[in-house]
């Protein structure tokens, strides 16, 4: 055959690719390739070790008898495919959990055959999703889950609770509620903070909770030293677990708040002058540690303290993880059964809690099982408020001042006047010096009070801001009526 009659390599590759793969783009413009009738999608520009589209295209061409093509032909073909895909419809890709059609949600089992769990209003089943309904994205953090066991009659949850060293029944039901929340793609869930004495199995318990969702390859990590690395780790998996925290710097605390409730980062694309890369993230977060020191109020509203206790009988690591791996299919099956039951339960949405979606899930869990998860969640938040107040001398001073307020009679002063008043009240005790971090200006005081506003409101002290024709003011009042009830701690 004359050279002029040969089909160029880039044309052969392009024809083969369009016959065997579906190409589409996401909202941020990334083009993905999805093998026909298979739910896993790969970005065509990826060179990752988890398997790139370029690699699967080369292997497919070779196995189907088309031979080996040069890198130039592959690049030219992929450039053309990418340009054609830009005009296609936009479709999202998901890691581990995804919304489906008709109110269903999907759980990726991480299997090479693409089989996944479909959780629908009347039950759950294992099937391969329609590629146009769900597109899974896999990374090195996507571990494989076993096929869940059916008809477990709840024994899997009992097996899990026997393996973990949770301190009491209230902590157990909050852990179960969090696991159910992790199976919801659109429900922000607070971050469990596993605490307890040394030797209570906090890291082991955290790994077990993570591996129910992420498979046996899921693990805990040290907190990265910078925001960019943490966001990269968050974006590559579903559950992010940080181990053995001893201090929460303000920047890390703020970033954790964003991870729990969702945020977006934008940075300049490599080798470009004006293009940008957008990264959206909202993921379940899990923390372990004995004590992290002072907790900022905004993070406290997004935490779920789970206390563990030292076991009476120690077991070897090999024995413990062998039992867990054997129990994992039953644990996953029982969790799916309970998730279906909880989602079908009707309950009022609590309107007084910040994480209202999770509070509603706790109320549904109570309606389905009678466990008392909502009261346990309220009590855990009350304990966290105590921790915030114990670690903040300004909050303690405000509460001391508010003790002398007449209920229903607001006190208004400028921020500078409040600073002078609260500073005088603090130093009046034995003329003690001001602590490090005490507000130095009225503006700093106002900003600190805005962070403390929910914590103080939970203790019956309302802070508000307003303006007269002459100046701005801060108003402090105690509402009329009895003070908020103090719930007995479960931790």
Secondary structure, 3 states (H helix, E strand, C coil): CCHHHCCCHHHHHHHHHHHHEEEEECCCCCEEEEECCCCEEEECCCCCCCCCHHHHHHHHHHHCCCCCCCHHHHHHHHHHHHHHHCCCCECCCECCEEECHHHCEEEECCCCCCEEEEEECCEEEEEECCCCCCCEECCCCCCCCCCCCCCCCCHHHHHHHHHCCECCHHHHHHHHHHHHHHCCCCCCCCEEEEECCCCCCHHHHHHHHHHHHHCCCCCCECCCCCHHHHHHHHHCCCEEEECCCCCCCHHHHHHHHHHHHCEEEEEECCCCCCCEEEEEECCEEEEECCCCCCCCHHHHCCEEEEEECCCCCCCCHHHHHHHHHHHHHHHHHHHHHHHHHHHHCCCCCCCCCCCHHHHHHHHHHHHHHCCCHHHHHHHHHHHHHHHHHHCCHHHHHHHHHHCCCCCCCCEEECHHHHHHHHHHHHHCCCCCCCCCCCCCCHHHHHHHHHHHHHHHHCCCCEEEEEECCCCEEEEEECCCCCCCCCCCCCC
